[in-house]
Amino acid sequence: MLIKLSDIFTPNSSKKRYSKETLLQLEIKTEFVEGLAKSLKLLHLEETSTENNLCYAFNGDINLNYKLGLSQSDIRNHLKATLQPIEYNIETDTIQFTLPFV
């Protein structure tokens, strides 16, 4: 699945070029996470603390085959692992999402 960076991130300003580190600090669009979760038949999860939570169903480290939900943290972790340490143009560059990825 090829996805444009501007479909994932909300830029801070009219800035077009971002390093990997700066890109990962941008806000991830809720609509993107919701759409991806829907296509994977998962729940969209708001960021919540799992501290003192004995249920592993929403744990971010769990295998995709057992996951019930997808969050912005899941997307950010995937991007952190797959983006190259280069400069990106948020308006024109795309990335390949290979599923399952979480």
MOHUTA-V526444 format. One record per backbone hydrogen bond with DSSP energy under -1.0 kcal/mol. NH is the residue of the N-H (numbers start at 1). CO is the residue of the C=O. Records with the same first field share a line. If there is no record, write none. Layout:
NH->CO / CO
//
This chain:
3->95
5->93
7->4
8->5
9->5
10->27
18->88
23->19
24->20
26->23
29->8
33->29
34->30
35->31
36->32
37->33
38->34
39->35
40->36
41->38
42->37
43->68
45->70
53->50
59->56
62->59
66->63
68->57
70->43
75->71
76->72
77->73
78->74
79->75
80->76
81->77
82->78
83->79
86->84
88->18
90->16
93->89
95->3
97->1
//
